[in-house]
Amino acid sequence: MSDILAIVDQAGSDQQLLDEIALRHPDRVTVLLEDGALGEQLDESQRGRALSERLAPLLAAIEQRTGAVVVGLAGSREQLLGWRFDRIVGAQGLVAAL
């Protein structure tokens, strides 16, 4: 089993993130929104709608391209305390999980 944490940030390229994920052949992917709490970001504001419109195709593309299951969406690193990942990709490049 290969578990990956994919970090999505505002400046990053979704295609580049998808390429990094696909290179690792994961079984499961958890997506972290790097810049804040998930509930506050996915509201009915213009920013919230834009983020939803960005995330939906990204999550679908992860599953379609890699065959992995997207197991969760987190809004902060604190929500992932105690979780373990084989690799972390995105935001600041590929990092080996400790």
HUDA-V55766 format. One record per residue. N is the residue number from 0. RES is the residue in one letter. PHI is phi in degrees with one decimal (NA if undefined). Layout:
n = <N:N>
res = <RES:RES>
phi = <PHI:PHI>
This chain:
n = <0:1:2:3:4:5:6:7:8:9:10:11:12:13:14:15:16:17:18:19:20:21:22:23:24:25:26:27:28:29:30:31:32:33:34:35:36:37:38:39:40:41:42:43:44:45:46:47:48:49:50:51:52:53:54:55:56:57:58:59:60:61:62:63:64:65:66:67:68:69:70:71:72:73:74:75:76:77:78:79:80:81:82:83:84:85:86:87:88:89:90:91:92:93:94:95:96:97>
res = <M:S:D:I:L:A:I:V:D:Q:A:G:S:D:Q:Q:L:L:D:E:I:A:L:R:H:P:D:R:V:T:V:L:L:E:D:G:A:L:G:E:Q:L:D:E:S:Q:R:G:R:A:L:S:E:R:L:A:P:L:L:A:A:I:E:Q:R:T:G:A:V:V:V:G:L:A:G:S:R:E:Q:L:L:G:W:R:F:D:R:I:V:G:A:Q:G:L:V:A:A:L>
phi = <NA:-122.6:-110.2:-122.0:-102.6:-105.7:-99.3:-102.9:-124.3:-68.5:-86.1:-75.9:-93.4:-64.9:-65.8:-64.4:-61.9:-61.2:-61.5:-62.9:-63.8:-61.4:-62.0:-90.9:49.6:-76.7:-96.0:-137.1:-130.5:-110.2:-107.7:-113.1:-84.2:-65.2:-108.9:133.2:-74.1:-59.5:-60.5:-73.6:-83.9:-98.2:-101.9:-88.4:-71.4:-60.7:-64.9:-63.8:-65.5:-63.1:-65.7:-60.0:-68.1:-81.4:-71.1:-55.5:-66.5:-64.8:-62.4:-63.7:-65.2:-58.7:-66.5:-68.1:-76.1:-102.5:77.9:-79.5:-99.1:-81.5:-92.3:-175.4:-132.8:-114.3:-102.8:-158.0:-64.8:-60.8:-67.9:-105.7:-57.2:89.9:-79.9:-123.1:-129.4:-74.8:-145.2:-124.4:-126.5:106.1:41.2:-124.4:86.3:-78.2:-133.3:-72.2:-73.2:-90.6>
